[in-house]
Amino acid sequence: MNKNQIAKKYSRAIINSTDISGIPGIIDEFKAFSDLIDANRQLRLLFAGRIFSENEKEKAFKALAPLLKFNPDTGKFLRLIIVQGHLSALKEIITASINIYNERQKKATAVVVSPVELDSKYVQRLKKALKRMTDRDITIEKEIDESLLGGFIVKVGSTIFDSSVKGQLRLLRAELMR
């Protein structure tokens, strides 16, 4: 199984077996654990490496769990992920869990790339327009890309709306090349 398949399997299990209101907390704790593993080479070798047996990894996690003060559900899923040897897919599990949670809550995140900082009134108008188009509550993440000449690019899930000058010039060039 590849990381995305593993991530889908675990994220569905997390979403289906946990109260929906507790999901954001579990995801935040997963992120914190992922950051801890990334920052500490010894923990990464302990939990993600092949040096230690599943039993030794489980004992180490049980010893570490009270110090981390995780929600019991978070601890249960992290222990399972570690013992099954799927810790390398933790970032994908987090992303898949966020996506499934947002889908169930009818929420979406729109990444807006523009050459300059967007005015808050404009962001609110954009949010309303995207809500009408997607039928979801939209959270906007702003990014600045000075290479855009003007306009902006909006990414909602796998859909991209490119109204940048750079994008329009690319389309024009493709048309002229035909």
N, C-alpha and C positions, 0 to 999 in steps of 0.2 A: 504494500500500500504506500502511496506517496503522501507527502505532508498534507496536501489539501483534502484527501480522502480521510485521513486520520482526524484532521481538524473538524470536518463536517460531522464525523461520528461522535466525537467528544462534545462538540458544541450542541448538537441535538440532544444528547443525553443530559447536558447541563440545563438547557432550557426546559426540557420536558420533565425533569425530576425536581426542579426548584421553583419556589414561588416567584412569579414574574417580578415582584417588587424587590426581591433580593438579588436579582441578576446584576444590576450595576455594581453592587458591592463586591460580588464575586469577581467580576471582570477587573475591577480596580485592584483587588488583592492578587489576581493572576499577573497583572502588569507589574505590581510591586515585587512579586517573586521573580518574574522575568528579569527585572532590573537588577535584583540582588544576584541572580545567577550570572548575568552579564558582567557585573562588577567584581565578582569574586571567582577567580580561576579555580580555587580549591573546591568550592561548592559545585562548580560546573563539572569538574573532573569526577567528583563523587557521584553526582546524580545523573549526569549525561554520559559519562564514560563507561567503558566496558570492563573496567578493572574490578569493580565490586559486584557481588551477586545481588539479585533482586531482594533477598532477605536482608542483606547488609544495608542496601539503600533504604529499605522500609524502616529498619531500626534507626538509621540516621535521621530520616525524615520525622519519625515519631519523637526523637529527642529534640529536634529543632522546632517542631510545630508549636509547643507551648510558648517559646520565645517570640514567635512570629505573630501570635494572637490572631490567627485566622478564624473566620467563620467556620463552623464544623463542615458545612458543605464544601467550602473552598479546600479545606484540608483533605477531605475525602477524595475530591477529584484530583488534586495535585498528587496525592499519594498514589492513586491509580495510574496517572500519567507517568510518574517516575518509575513505578514498579513494572509497568508494561513497556518501558524503554522508549516512550514517545515524547520525552522532554524537548527534544530538538524541534518539535512541531508546536511548541507553546505559543509562539507569536502568531502562527496561523490559526490556532485554536481561539486565541483572543479575538482576532479579526473576524473569524466565522461566527463566534458567539455574539459579537457586536452586531453583525449583519442580521442574524436571525432575530435577535432582540428588537432591533429597529424595525424589522419587517413585521413582527408581531404587534409592535406598538404604533405602527403606521408612522414611523419617523424615518428621516433620511438626512444625510449630511451632504451639503453642496460645497465643493471647493471652488472658490472664485479666484481666478488668477487675473490680475490686472497690472498695468504698468505703474500705477500710483495708488495710494491709500484711498479707499472708497468712502464717500460721505455716508454717515449713518442713515440719512433719509433715503438715499439710493439703495442701501443694503436692505432696508425695510421693504421698499417697493419690489426689489428683486425677490425677497423672501416670499412676499404675497403672490407674485407671478409664478414662482416655482411651486408653491403650495397648490395653486390652481392646476398647474400642468401635471403634477405628480400625485395629487390627492394624499399628500403626506405632510406632517409637520417637519419643517426644514430647519436645520441648524447650519449656519454658514461659517465656514472656515476661510479666512482670507489669506492669500499669498500674493506677493509682489514679484513680478518678473519684468524687469526694466527693458528686456529685449522686445517686448510687445510694443508696437508703435502707438496703439490706441485700442479702444474697445476692451473686451475681456473674454475669458474662457470660463465656462461653468461646467463642472463635472459632478453629476449626480449619479451615483452607482456606476454603471457601465456606460451611461449616456453622457456625451460631451456636446455642449453647445458652444461653438466657436464663433464669436462675433468680433474677434480681434482683427485689426488691419492686417497683421501678419498672416492670419488664416485666410482672409479674403484675397490677399495677394497670391497666396499659394493656390487657391482655387482658380483664380484668374489665369495664372501661369499654366495650370493643368489644362484649362479650357483652350488656351492659345496653342498648346503643344499638340492638341488633337488635330 
